[in-house]
Amino acid sequence: MNPSAFASEAALPARQPAAMQVLEFICRGQRFAVPLTTVRRAVLSARPVPLPGASEIVLGVLDVGGDTVTVLDFALRATGRPTVISPTQQFLIVEMDGFLCALVVDAVVGPGTAVPDSAWPDAAGAAGYVDGVVRLPDGLCLVVDPARFLFDHERAQLTQALGAAGECH
């Protein structure tokens, strides 16, 4: 694991805006984070089983500890370039609006406390799944809202594909 640049709880000044606990990760050399409350676990990458009828963002499904987990191509959404899963990557399993989903990431850096930038969320740009930006001593980190990561039509396709595959969620 790479060391996180997020502040430890004790290092935060007392008058900061509301801080949030996040898990930082790297994808294609860029820094991202998700709220820690949405994270179930991180696991080593594996080859998912294809899920016919799902959108292109869905790489397939896995059984992880008895749970069906949908593997999503985070890099495709975040950078516009599709992922070819490699053994060096990890799956960051998150709760995503009623689904368990695995984001394919290059590295999980670690948990930390994020204090929103003063421009939160305006500095994050127009990406609908980005909740805001955190300014760290060594750069910016985008905070992703897993509940907004899938577009409505992708969520509908996933629900239908999982239903056709006999999975209940």
N, C-alpha and C positions, 0 to 999 in steps of 0.2 A: 504494500500500500504506500502511496505517496503521502507525505505529510500534508494536512489540510491547512490552509491559510485562514480558516475561520477562527474567530476568537473563542477561547474557552469561556464558559459562563462567568468565571471569576474575573476575567480580563475586561468585561464590558463596563463602560462608564454607567453610572446610575441613571442618567437623564436621557438615555437614548430612546428613540421610538420603539414601539413594541418589537421585540426580537422574536425570531422563530427558529426552532430546531430543524436543521436540514441535513441531508446526506449529499455530499458533493461527489461528482463523478466526472470522468473525462470521456468525450466522444469526438473522434477525429481531431484531437488536439485542442478542443474547446472545452471550457468548464461549464458545467451545469450542476444544478442541485434540485432535489425534490423535498417537500416537507417530510420530515422524519415520521410523522404520524401515518403517512401513506405506505411506508416501506415495510414489506414482510420479511425479506432476506435477500442476500446476494448469493448466487451459485455460479459454478463454473459453466461455461457455455457447453452446449450440446446440439446435436442435430434435431430440430423439431420435425414433427410429422406434418406434412402439408395439410392445409385445411381448405378443401375446394369451396369456392363460392365466397371466400373472404377477399377483402380489398388487398391491393399490392403492399400496403404497410404491414400486413400480417404475414410473417414468415412461416407460421405454423403453430402447432400446439405441443405441449409437453405434459407429462405427468410428473409433478414435483410433490413428493410426500403425500400422494393420494389426491392432490388437487390438480385440476386441469388448468394449465397456465398458457395463455396466448402470448406468443413471442412476437414482439413488434420491432420493426426496423426504425429505431430512434434516429439513426444517422440520415435516413431518407427524409424524414420530416425536418430534422434540425439543420441539415447541410445540403440537402438536395441530391446526395449521392447514396445509392443503395449499398447495403452491407452484404458482404460475403462473410458468414460466421467463421471465425477462426478459434482454435483451442486457447489462444491467449486472452480472449475476451471473457466478459462475465455477463450474466443476466441479472439485472436488478429487478426483483419482483416487487411490484407495487399494486395496491388496491386502486382500481381505475373505474370509478363510477359503476360498481356492481360486478366488475370483472377482475380476475387476477391476471395481470399482464407482466411480461418480462421485457424490459428495455435492454437491447443489446448495447453494451457499453465497453469501452476499451479498458477502463480501470475505475474501481471504486476508491475514492480518496479517503473518505471517512466522514463521520458526523461532526457537526459544529453548530454554532449559534450564528445566525445571519441577522444583521441589522440592516433593514432596507435602506437603499440609497435615498437621498432627498427627492429624487425624481421618480421614485417607485410609483406605479409601474410604467410611467411614460417613457423612461429611458430604454425599456425593453423592446420597443418597436411594435410592429403590428401583428406579430405572431399571436394567434388567439390562445395558444396553449401555454404561453409564457406569462407567469404571474408577476414577474418583476425582475429587477436586477440588484445585485449586491455588489458594492464596491469594496474590494479587498486591497490590502497593501500592495499586492503584486498583480492586480488586474480586476476585471469584471467577471461575474459569474451569473448566468441566467438561472432563475428559479422557475421550474416547470410545474404546472398544475396538472397532475395526472388525470384528473376528472375531465379536463378539456383537451387532452392530447388527441383523442380520436374525434374526427369530425362526425356530425350526425349521420351522414350516409354510411360512413365506415362502421359506426356503432351498430346501425341497422343491419348491414351486411354481416358483421361478426355475429350478431345475435341469431340471424337466420342460418349462417353456416354452422354455428355450434349446435343449433337446434336440429339441423339436418344430420349432423354427425352423432346425434343422440346425447349431447351433453346438456345438463341442466344447470342454470346459473341463477 
